[in-house]
Amino acid sequence: MSAASVRAPRRGIVLGGAGVLGGTWAVGALCALEQTHGFAAENVEVIVGTSAGSVLGALLGCGVSAKNLREHYNEEVVSGGPLAG
């Protein structure tokens, strides 16, 4: 196999529902993945979500980071990105 035929890995994320509590859990999990493994959810190629997960998926697709989502859920001032201000 030549170096030209080797593809970089593609990443996707699936987000479930469960209302506000499920969304809060998902945001916490995304933040933990980023802190532990350097996995930035806003940089994935495919995002799929159901119910509250679809709302989070839309926000991630618009460039909102997991950190910004956490700030929003904690009713803090969002420091940057589309939710700033």
ZAZARO-304650 format. One record per atom (N, C-alpha, C): atom name; x, y, z. Coordinates in pm, 1 decimal. Layout:
<sites>
{atom CA	east X	north Y	up Z}
...
</sites>
This chain:
<sites>
{atom N	east 84.3	north -117.3	up 0.0}
{atom CA	east 0.0	north 0.0	up 0.0}
{atom C	east 88.8	north 123.6	up 0.0}
{atom N	east 63.1	north 214.5	up -91.7}
{atom CA	east 144.7	north 335.2	up -100.4}
{atom C	east 98.6	north 438.5	up 1.2}
{atom N	east 187.3	north 534.0	up 29.8}
{atom CA	east 154.9	north 639.7	up 126.1}
{atom C	east 38.8	north 724.9	up 77.0}
{atom N	east 23.3	north 738.5	up -54.2}
{atom CA	east -85.1	north 819.8	up -110.1}
{atom C	east -221.2	north 756.0	up -87.9}
{atom N	east -226.4	north 622.9	up -75.7}
{atom CA	east -355.5	north 555.7	up -59.2}
{atom C	east -398.1	north 542.9	up 87.5}
{atom N	east -311.6	north 581.0	up 180.3}
{atom CA	east -345.5	north 573.2	up 321.9}
{atom C	east -426.2	north 697.8	up 359.4}
{atom N	east -543.4	north 676.3	up 415.0}
{atom CA	east -630.3	north 787.1	up 453.4}
{atom C	east -618.9	north 814.8	up 602.3}
{atom N	east -636.3	north 940.6	up 635.5}
{atom CA	east -642.1	north 978.5	up 776.6}
{atom C	east -773.0	north 923.5	up 834.1}
{atom N	east -773.7	north 888.3	up 960.3}
{atom CA	east -897.8	north 836.0	up 1018.8}
{atom C	east -1007.8	north 941.7	up 1017.3}
{atom N	east -1131.1	north 897.5	up 993.5}
{atom CA	east -1247.0	north 985.8	up 999.6}
{atom C	east -1317.6	north 958.1	up 1131.3}
{atom N	east -1372.1	north 1063.5	up 1188.4}
{atom CA	east -1438.4	north 1048.2	up 1317.3}
{atom C	east -1580.2	north 1100.7	up 1310.3}
{atom N	east -1666.3	north 1033.9	up 1383.0}
{atom CA	east -1804.6	north 1075.0	up 1395.1}
{atom C	east -1846.9	north 1064.9	up 1539.5}
{atom N	east -1959.6	north 1124.2	up 1570.1}
{atom CA	east -2009.5	north 1119.5	up 1706.5}
{atom C	east -2160.3	north 1101.8	up 1701.7}
{atom N	east -2213.3	north 1021.0	up 1792.6}
{atom CA	east -2356.8	north 996.7	up 1804.0}
{atom C	east -2400.6	north 1045.6	up 1941.4}
{atom N	east -2500.1	north 1133.1	up 1943.5}
{atom CA	east -2548.5	north 1192.4	up 2067.8}
{atom C	east -2693.2	north 1150.2	up 2091.3}
{atom N	east -2721.0	north 1099.3	up 2210.4}
{atom CA	east -2854.8	north 1053.9	up 2243.1}
{atom C	east -2942.9	north 1164.9	up 2296.5}
{atom N	east -3063.4	north 1128.3	up 2330.6}
{atom CA	east -3162.8	north 1223.8	up 2379.9}
{atom C	east -3164.2	north 1231.7	up 2531.0}
{atom N	east -3282.0	north 1227.8	up 2590.2}
{atom CA	east -3306.2	north 1230.8	up 2735.1}
{atom C	east -3317.6	north 1371.7	up 2791.7}
{atom N	east -3355.2	north 1466.3	up 2708.2}
{atom CA	east -3384.5	north 1601.2	up 2757.2}
{atom C	east -3263.4	north 1674.3	up 2811.1}
{atom N	east -3291.7	north 1766.8	up 2903.5}
{atom CA	east -3186.5	north 1851.3	up 2959.4}
{atom C	east -3083.6	north 1767.2	up 3034.9}
{atom N	east -3128.5	north 1668.6	up 3110.6}
{atom CA	east -3035.3	north 1584.5	up 3185.9}
{atom C	east -2943.0	north 1507.8	up 3091.7}
{atom N	east -2998.4	north 1451.8	up 2984.2}
{atom CA	east -2916.2	north 1380.2	up 2886.6}
{atom C	east -2819.0	north 1472.5	up 2816.5}
{atom N	east -2864.7	north 1594.2	up 2784.6}
{atom CA	east -2776.3	north 1692.1	up 2722.5}
{atom C	east -2662.4	north 1731.5	up 2813.7}
{atom N	east -2694.4	north 1749.1	up 2940.8}
{atom CA	east -2591.8	north 1783.8	up 3039.3}
{atom C	east -2489.0	north 1671.8	up 3051.4}
{atom N	east -2536.7	north 1548.6	up 3055.1}
{atom CA	east -2446.3	north 1433.8	up 3064.1}
{atom C	east -2356.9	north 1428.8	up 2940.5}
{atom N	east -2415.3	north 1450.2	up 2822.6}
{atom CA	east -2338.9	north 1444.7	up 2698.2}
{atom C	east -2231.6	north 1553.3	up 2694.5}
{atom N	east -2265.0	north 1673.4	up 2739.0}
{atom CA	east -2166.2	north 1782.1	up 2742.1}
{atom C	east -2052.4	north 1746.7	up 2836.7}
{atom N	east -2084.3	north 1690.5	up 2952.2}
{atom CA	east -1979.8	north 1647.8	up 3046.2}
{atom C	east -1891.0	north 1541.2	up 2986.7}
{atom N	east -1951.2	north 1446.6	up 2914.6}
{atom CA	east -1872.7	north 1340.3	up 2850.5}
{atom C	east -1782.4	north 1397.6	up 2741.5}
{atom N	east -1833.6	north 1493.1	up 2663.5}
{atom CA	east -1752.5	north 1555.5	up 2558.9}
{atom C	east -1634.4	north 1631.7	up 2618.7}
{atom N	east -1658.7	north 1701.8	up 2729.0}
{atom CA	east -1549.7	north 1774.7	up 2796.5}
{atom C	east -1445.1	north 1677.7	up 2850.3}
{atom N	east -1490.1	north 1565.4	up 2907.3}
{atom CA	east -1397.1	north 1465.2	up 2959.3}
{atom C	east -1314.1	north 1403.4	up 2847.5}
{atom N	east -1376.9	north 1375.1	up 2732.3}
{atom CA	east -1302.2	north 1321.9	up 2617.9}
{atom C	east -1195.5	north 1420.4	up 2570.6}
{atom N	east -1231.7	north 1547.5	up 2570.2}
{atom CA	east -1135.8	north 1649.3	up 2526.4}
{atom C	east -1019.2	north 1661.5	up 2624.3}
{atom N	east -1049.2	north 1662.1	up 2754.0}
{atom CA	east -943.9	north 1675.6	up 2855.1}
{atom C	east -855.4	north 1552.3	up 2860.8}
{atom N	east -913.4	north 1434.2	up 2846.9}
{atom CA	east -839.0	north 1310.4	up 2862.1}
{atom C	east -764.0	north 1269.4	up 2735.1}
{atom N	east -832.4	north 1281.8	up 2620.0}
{atom CA	east -776.6	north 1228.6	up 2495.9}
{atom C	east -749.4	north 1334.9	up 2389.1}
{atom N	east -780.7	north 1460.7	up 2416.8}
{atom CA	east -761.2	north 1565.4	up 2317.5}
{atom C	east -860.2	north 1559.0	up 2203.0}
{atom N	east -972.7	north 1491.9	up 2223.7}
{atom CA	east -1076.2	north 1473.9	up 2122.1}
{atom C	east -1168.8	north 1594.7	up 2122.1}
{atom N	east -1160.4	north 1678.6	up 2019.6}
{atom CA	east -1245.4	north 1797.0	up 2009.6}
{atom C	east -1368.1	north 1763.1	up 1926.2}
{atom N	east -1483.6	north 1756.9	up 1989.7}
{atom CA	east -1606.3	north 1713.8	up 1923.6}
{atom C	east -1646.6	north 1804.4	up 1808.4}
{atom N	east -1609.9	north 1930.9	up 1813.2}
{atom CA	east -1648.9	north 2021.0	up 1704.7}
{atom C	east -1569.6	north 1997.1	up 1576.4}
{atom N	east -1469.1	north 1910.1	up 1581.3}
{atom CA	east -1386.9	north 1881.6	up 1463.6}
{atom C	east -1418.9	north 1749.0	up 1395.0}
{atom N	east -1525.9	north 1681.5	up 1434.0}
{atom CA	east -1560.4	north 1553.6	up 1372.1}
{atom C	east -1623.6	north 1577.2	up 1235.0}
{atom N	east -1621.2	north 1473.3	up 1151.6}
{atom CA	east -1676.7	north 1483.9	up 1016.7}
{atom C	east -1826.8	north 1458.0	up 1012.7}
{atom N	east -1877.7	north 1370.8	up 1101.5}
{atom CA	east -2018.3	north 1332.5	up 1100.5}
{atom C	east -2073.4	north 1343.0	up 1242.3}
{atom N	east -2187.6	north 1409.8	up 1255.3}
{atom CA	east -2254.8	north 1422.0	up 1384.8}
{atom C	east -2399.3	north 1375.4	up 1366.6}
{atom N	east -2441.9	north 1282.1	up 1452.8}
{atom CA	east -2578.7	north 1230.9	up 1449.3}
{atom C	east -2634.9	north 1244.5	up 1589.5}
{atom N	east -2759.9	north 1290.5	up 1598.9}
{atom CA	east -2820.2	north 1304.8	up 1730.7}
{atom C	east -2969.6	north 1280.6	up 1727.6}
{atom N	east -3022.0	north 1242.1	up 1842.5}
{atom CA	east -3164.7	north 1221.1	up 1860.4}
{atom C	east -3213.6	north 1314.9	up 1969.3}
{atom N	east -3323.1	north 1383.6	up 1944.9}
{atom CA	east -3386.5	north 1471.4	up 2042.8}
{atom C	east -3287.1	north 1575.5	up 2094.2}
{atom N	east -3258.0	north 1576.8	up 2222.8}
{atom CA	east -3162.9	north 1674.5	up 2277.4}
{atom C	east -3025.4	north 1658.2	up 2212.3}
{atom N	east -2990.3	north 1537.5	up 2173.6}
{atom CA	east -2863.6	north 1513.1	up 2105.0}
{atom C	east -2857.4	north 1580.7	up 1969.1}
{atom N	east -2972.6	north 1594.6	up 1903.8}
{atom CA	east -2972.7	north 1663.3	up 1773.8}
{atom C	east -2948.3	north 1812.6	up 1791.9}
{atom N	east -2996.7	north 1869.6	up 1901.9}
{atom CA	east -2971.2	north 2010.4	up 1931.3}
{atom C	east -2821.8	north 2030.4	up 1959.1}
{atom N	east -2764.5	north 1943.2	up 2042.1}
{atom CA	east -2621.2	north 1951.5	up 2069.1}
{atom C	east -2540.3	north 1930.9	up 1940.6}
{atom N	east -2583.0	north 1836.5	up 1857.5}
{atom CA	east -2514.5	north 1811.2	up 1731.3}
{atom C	east -2517.5	north 1932.7	up 1640.1}
{atom N	east -2631.4	north 2001.5	up 1635.7}
{atom CA	east -2642.2	north 2122.7	up 1554.0}
{atom C	east -2548.5	north 2231.0	up 1606.8}
{atom N	east -2542.1	north 2244.6	up 1739.0}
{atom CA	east -2452.2	north 2344.6	up 1798.4}
{atom C	east -2306.0	north 2311.4	up 1769.0}
{atom N	east -2269.1	north 2183.8	up 1781.8}
{atom CA	east -2131.6	north 2143.1	up 1750.7}
{atom C	east -2101.5	north 2167.4	up 1603.1}
{atom N	east -2198.3	north 2138.8	up 1517.1}
{atom CA	east -2180.8	north 2160.4	up 1374.5}
{atom C	east -2162.3	north 2307.0	up 1338.1}
{atom N	east -2215.5	north 2396.3	up 1421.7}
{atom CA	east -2201.3	north 2541.0	up 1399.8}
{atom C	east -2073.2	north 2596.0	up 1460.8}
{atom N	east -1992.1	north 2508.3	up 1521.3}
{atom CA	east -1863.8	north 2552.8	up 1575.4}
{atom C	east -1861.0	north 2581.4	up 1723.8}
{atom N	east -1966.8	north 2545.9	up 1795.4}
{atom CA	east -1968.3	north 2565.1	up 1940.7}
{atom C	east -1884.4	north 2453.8	up 2003.5}
{atom N	east -1791.0	north 2489.2	up 2090.0}
{atom CA	east -1704.0	north 2389.7	up 2153.0}
{atom C	east -1772.4	north 2328.5	up 2275.3}
{atom N	east -1720.5	north 2214.3	up 2318.3}
{atom CA	east -1773.1	north 2150.1	up 2438.8}
{atom C	east -1754.3	north 2241.9	up 2559.7}
{atom N	east -1645.2	north 2316.6	up 2562.7}
{atom CA	east -1620.5	north 2411.2	up 2672.0}
{atom C	east -1728.8	north 2518.8	up 2674.6}
{atom N	east -1763.4	north 2572.6	up 2557.9}
{atom CA	east -1869.0	north 2673.7	up 2550.8}
{atom C	east -2003.8	north 2616.6	up 2593.2}
{atom N	east -2032.2	north 2492.6	up 2555.7}
{atom CA	east -2156.7	north 2428.0	up 2597.1}
{atom C	east -2161.1	north 2410.6	up 2748.9}
{atom N	east -2047.9	north 2370.0	up 2805.8}
{atom CA	east -2041.5	north 2354.7	up 2951.6}
{atom C	east -2066.0	north 2488.0	up 3021.0}
{atom N	east -2003.1	north 2594.1	up 2970.4}
{atom CA	east -2024.4	north 2727.4	up 3028.0}
{atom C	east -2172.5	north 2766.8	up 3019.8}
{atom N	east -2234.6	north 2738.4	up 2906.3}
{atom CA	east -2376.0	north 2771.6	up 2887.6}
{atom C	east -2464.3	north 2694.0	up 2985.1}
{atom N	east -2440.7	north 2563.6	up 2999.0}
{atom CA	east -2518.8	north 2480.7	up 3090.8}
{atom C	east -2499.6	north 2523.9	up 3236.1}
{atom N	east -2381.2	north 2573.4	up 3268.8}
{atom CA	east -2353.5	north 2618.7	up 3406.0}
{atom C	east -2397.5	north 2763.1	up 3429.6}
{atom N	east -2463.7	north 2822.1	up 3329.1}
{atom CA	east -2510.7	north 2960.8	up 3336.7}
{atom C	east -2396.7	north 3058.6	up 3361.6}
{atom N	east -2280.7	north 3028.9	up 3303.5}
{atom CA	east -2164.6	north 3117.0	up 3309.7}
{atom C	east -2163.8	north 3203.4	up 3183.4}
{atom N	east -2080.5	north 3305.2	up 3182.6}
{atom CA	east -2062.2	north 3386.0	up 3062.4}
{atom C	east -1981.7	north 3303.0	up 2963.1}
{atom N	east -2035.7	north 3284.0	up 2843.2}
{atom CA	east -1967.2	north 3206.0	up 2741.5}
{atom C	east -1854.6	north 3291.4	up 2683.8}
{atom N	east -1732.3	north 3236.3	up 2686.2}
{atom CA	east -1612.8	north 3312.7	up 2654.3}
{atom C	east -1586.4	north 3334.3	up 2505.5}
{atom N	east -1645.1	north 3254.9	up 2418.6}
{atom CA	east -1617.3	north 3271.3	up 2275.9}
{atom C	east -1708.4	north 3184.3	up 2191.3}
{atom N	east -1691.0	north 3194.6	up 2061.6}
{atom CA	east -1769.3	north 3114.3	up 1969.7}
{atom C	east -1907.8	north 3171.9	up 1944.5}
{atom N	east -1991.7	north 3097.1	up 1875.7}
{atom CA	east -2125.3	north 3145.4	up 1839.1}
{atom C	east -2216.4	north 3179.1	up 1957.2}
{atom N	east -2192.0	north 3123.0	up 2075.1}
{atom CA	east -2276.9	north 3149.7	up 2191.4}
{atom C	east -2227.2	north 3266.6	up 2276.8}
{atom N	east -2116.4	north 3329.7	up 2238.0}
{atom CA	east -2058.8	north 3437.8	up 2316.3}
{atom C	east -2157.1	north 3553.7	up 2328.8}
{atom N	east -2158.9	north 3611.6	up 2448.5}
{atom CA	east -2242.0	north 3729.7	up 2471.7}
{atom C	east -2378.8	north 3691.3	up 2507.5}
</sites>
